[in-house]
Amino acid sequence: MIRYRTSGYGVSDTLARALRAESADECAKLLEDVSDQFDAFREAMPHALRGEWPSIVVLVNRWHGLIGDVLESASDELPDLVRKTDDHFGILTAAHVLSVEPIRYLNHLISDVPFSPLISRFGRDVGFGVVAIDAIRLLLPGCSQLRIDVSSGWPDLPEGSDVARYRRLVDLALRSMQPPLARVRELFDLNTGEIAELFGVKRQAVEQWEQNGDVPAARREKLANLLSVGELLERKLSPGRLPLVARRRADVYGGLTMLDMVRTDRDGELRTLTEQAFDWSGTA
């Protein structure tokens, strides 16, 4: 984790102190010392709420980074409640079991953060930090939520905001952060045998790739092409239609299906045709 120094304290130091704040106001005041670290949230949020895909990606990635930074500080400050093993954090549950599920929950909270009364109260920059710390404290046994005397209510949203579209695109961005092979499996609704056929290998090879979290270098270009096609189409098609479309024969593919194109090593051609079929200059 990158350590920044401002006002005599690093981000990690400030987050550690904010984790122990007795109120939301105290937490926000502490975070003001590193307010520049929240600039990306302030800049991206209005565009994200209007459904602009690049800003959605920025917001999701920065939120994940913020959650990771707070958890890093929490693991130092409260090691009995938050622990890091390998590259993953775990939080102690009510049953005193270390679990990664709360981390997944925290990462998905970005769907709701822009609508929090804490954003109304503290703004679109520091407010994100207060929301993150409050959410993590709520999950830690024995910790309390940050106190706020009076709710500021639902935030005023930028003109042109589309909450439903924002939530849908955030969900797409979150899914895109899955390991590539797992993402392709989900996008096209493939079983292990079908993946093996697409890549010209045995089922055992696919199982090993998934266990290792990577595919051999010789297969990565095909995986990248398949992933690109899937994610481009997912943003244009109705939910659940992509697996059906990928298995339908089409004249543009010489009577083959999309999956046939991949199976016969014409994945690069498939990607080019897919990109040409839509106007990708617009948002999803």
C-alpha positions in Angstrom: 0.0 0.0 0.0 1.3 3.4 -0.9 2.0 5.7 2.1 1.3 9.4 1.6 2.5 12.0 4.1 0.4 15.0 4.9 0.2 17.3 8.0 2.7 15.1 9.8 0.6 11.9 9.5 0.4 9.3 6.7 -2.9 8.1 5.3 -2.5 4.9 7.2 -1.9 6.8 10.5 -4.9 9.0 9.8 -7.2 6.1 9.0 -6.1 4.3 12.2 -7.0 7.3 14.3 -10.3 7.8 12.4 -11.2 4.2 13.1 -11.2 5.0 16.8 -13.2 8.3 16.4 -16.2 8.7 18.8 -18.4 10.4 16.2 -18.9 10.9 12.5 -17.9 14.6 12.9 -14.6 13.6 14.6 -13.9 11.0 11.9 -14.5 13.6 9.1 -12.3 16.1 10.9 -9.4 13.6 11.0 -9.8 12.7 7.4 -9.6 16.4 6.4 -5.8 16.0 6.9 -5.7 13.7 3.9 -8.6 15.1 2.0 -6.7 15.2 -1.3 -6.7 11.4 -1.3 -10.5 11.6 -1.8 -10.4 14.0 -4.8 -11.1 11.2 -7.3 -14.4 10.4 -5.6 -15.6 14.0 -5.8 -14.6 14.2 -9.5 -15.9 10.8 -10.6 -19.2 10.6 -8.7 -21.3 13.1 -10.7 -20.3 11.4 -14.0 -20.8 8.0 -12.6 -24.3 8.8 -11.4 -25.1 9.8 -15.0 -24.1 6.4 -16.1 -20.7 7.3 -17.7 -18.8 4.0 -17.8 -15.2 5.3 -17.3 -16.2 7.2 -14.2 -18.0 4.1 -12.9 -14.8 2.1 -13.2 -12.8 4.8 -11.4 -15.3 5.0 -8.6 -15.4 1.2 -8.1 -11.6 0.8 -8.2 -11.0 3.7 -5.8 -13.6 2.4 -3.4 -11.9 -1.0 -3.4 -8.6 0.7 -2.7 -10.1 2.7 0.1 -11.6 -0.4 1.7 -8.3 -2.1 1.4 -6.5 0.9 3.1 -8.9 1.0 6.0 -8.7 -2.8 6.5 -4.9 -2.5 6.4 -5.1 0.0 9.2 -7.7 -2.0 11.1 -5.5 -5.1 11.0 -2.7 -3.1 12.7 -5.0 -1.4 15.2 -7.4 -4.3 15.9 -5.5 -7.5 15.0 -8.0 -9.7 17.0 -10.8 -8.6 14.7 -9.2 -8.0 11.3 -6.4 -10.2 9.9 -4.5 -10.4 6.7 -3.5 -13.8 5.4 -1.6 -14.1 2.2 -3.2 -11.3 0.0 -6.6 -11.5 1.6 -8.3 -9.8 4.6 -10.6 -11.6 6.9 -13.0 -10.2 9.6 -14.0 -12.0 12.8 -17.7 -12.8 12.7 -20.2 -12.9 15.6 -19.4 -16.7 15.8 -15.7 -15.8 16.2 -14.9 -17.3 12.7 -12.5 -15.4 10.4 -14.4 -14.8 7.1 -13.7 -13.1 3.8 -17.5 -12.7 3.1 -17.7 -9.3 4.9 -14.9 -8.0 2.6 -17.0 -8.9 -0.4 -20.0 -7.2 1.2 -17.9 -4.0 1.8 -16.6 -4.0 -1.8 -20.2 -4.1 -3.1 -21.4 -1.2 -0.9 -20.2 1.2 -3.6 -23.7 0.7 -5.1 -25.2 2.5 -2.2 -22.5 5.0 -1.0 -23.5 8.0 -3.2 -26.9 7.9 -1.5 -25.8 7.8 2.1 -26.8 10.7 4.4 -23.1 10.8 5.4 -22.3 12.0 1.9 -24.8 14.8 2.4 -23.2 15.7 5.7 -19.6 15.5 4.8 -19.4 15.9 1.0 -18.4 13.8 -2.0 -14.8 13.5 -0.9 -14.2 13.0 2.8 -17.7 11.6 3.0 -16.6 8.5 1.2 -14.0 7.9 3.9 -16.5 8.4 6.7 -18.9 5.9 5.0 -16.1 3.3 4.6 -15.0 3.6 8.2 -18.5 3.5 9.5 -19.3 0.4 7.4 -16.2 -1.5 8.6 -16.8 -0.5 12.3 -20.4 -1.9 12.0 -19.0 -5.3 11.0 -16.4 -5.5 13.9 -17.7 -7.3 17.0 -17.8 -4.9 19.9 -17.5 -1.7 17.8 -20.2 0.9 17.4 -21.4 2.9 14.3 -20.2 6.4 14.1 -22.6 8.7 15.8 -24.4 11.5 13.9 -26.8 13.7 15.8 -29.1 14.6 13.0 -29.4 12.9 9.6 -28.9 15.2 6.6 -31.1 12.9 4.5 -30.9 11.8 0.9 -28.1 13.7 -1.0 -28.9 16.1 -3.8 -28.0 14.2 -6.9 -26.4 15.8 -10.0 -28.7 16.8 -12.9 -29.2 13.9 -15.2 -28.5 11.2 -12.6 -30.0 7.8 -13.3 -29.9 5.6 -10.2 -31.0 2.4 -11.9 -28.4 2.7 -14.6 -25.7 3.6 -12.1 -26.5 0.5 -10.1 -26.5 -1.7 -13.2 -23.1 -0.5 -14.4 -21.6 -0.7 -10.9 -22.6 -4.4 -10.9 -21.0 -4.9 -14.3 -17.8 -3.2 -13.1 -17.7 -5.4 -10.0 -18.1 -8.5 -12.1 -15.3 -7.5 -14.4 -12.9 -7.6 -11.4 -13.3 -11.4 -11.2 -10.4 -13.6 -12.5 -10.6 -13.6 -16.3 -11.4 -17.3 -16.7 -14.1 -17.2 -14.0 -15.5 -14.1 -15.7 -15.7 -15.8 -19.1 -17.4 -18.9 -17.5 -20.0 -16.6 -16.0 -20.6 -14.4 -19.1 -21.1 -17.3 -21.5 -22.6 -19.8 -19.0 -19.9 -22.3 -19.8 -19.2 -25.6 -18.1 -15.7 -27.0 -17.7 -16.1 -29.3 -20.7 -17.1 -26.4 -22.9 -14.2 -24.3 -21.8 -11.8 -27.1 -22.5 -13.2 -27.4 -26.1 -12.8 -23.7 -26.7 -9.2 -23.8 -25.7 -8.4 -27.2 -27.2 -7.3 -28.8 -23.9 -8.6 -31.5 -21.5 -11.0 -30.8 -18.6 -8.1 -31.4 -16.1 -6.2 -28.5 -17.6 -9.0 -26.1 -17.1 -9.5 -27.3 -13.5 -5.7 -26.6 -13.0 -6.0 -23.2 -14.5 -8.8 -22.3 -12.2 -7.0 -23.6 -9.2 -3.9 -21.6 -10.1 -5.8 -18.5 -11.0 -4.1 -18.1 -14.4 -3.9 -19.7 -17.9 -0.7 -20.5 -19.8 0.8 -17.6 -21.9 -0.1 -19.4 -25.2 -3.8 -19.2 -24.3 -4.0 -15.7 -22.9 -4.7 -13.9 -26.2 -7.7 -16.1 -26.8 -8.9 -15.6 -23.3 -8.5 -11.8 -23.6 -10.5 -11.8 -26.9 -13.3 -13.9 -25.5 -13.5 -11.7 -22.4 -13.5 -8.5 -24.4 -16.4 -9.8 -26.6 -18.3 -11.0 -23.6 -18.0 -7.7 -21.7 -18.8 -5.6 -24.7 -21.9 -7.6 -25.5 -23.1 -7.7 -21.8 -23.3 -4.0 -21.8 -25.6 -4.0 -24.9 -27.7 -7.0 -24.5 -30.6 -7.6 -22.1 -29.7 -9.5 -18.9 -29.3 -13.3 -19.5 -29.3 -13.1 -23.3 -25.5 -13.4 -24.0 -25.3 -17.2 -23.6 -28.1 -17.6 -26.0 -26.7 -15.2 -28.6 -23.2 -16.8 -28.3 -24.7 -20.2 -29.3 -26.8 -18.9 -32.2 -25.6 -19.4 -35.8 -25.1 -16.2 -37.7 -24.4 -15.4 -41.4 -21.8 -12.8 -40.4 -19.8 -15.7 -39.0 -20.3 -17.9 -42.0 -23.1 -19.9 -40.4 -21.0 -20.5 -37.2 -21.8 -19.5 -33.7 -19.6 -17.1 -31.6 -18.3 -20.1 -29.6 -17.6 -21.9 -32.9 -15.4 -19.0 -33.9 -13.5 -19.2 -30.7 -13.2 -23.0 -31.0 -11.7 -22.7 -34.5 -9.1 -20.1 -33.4 -11.0 -17.2 -35.1 -11.4 -15.3 -31.8 -9.5 -12.3 -33.0 -11.8 -12.0 -36.0 -14.8 -12.4 -33.7 -13.6 -9.6 -31.5 -13.1 -7.3 -34.5 -16.6 -8.1 -35.9 -18.2 -7.5 -32.5 -16.5 -4.2 -32.0 -17.5 -3.1 -35.5 -21.1 -4.1 -34.9 -21.7 -1.5 -32.3 -21.0 2.2 -31.7 -18.6 1.8 -28.7 -18.1 5.6 -28.5 -21.3 5.8 -26.4 -21.8 4.6 -22.9 -23.6 1.4 -22.1 
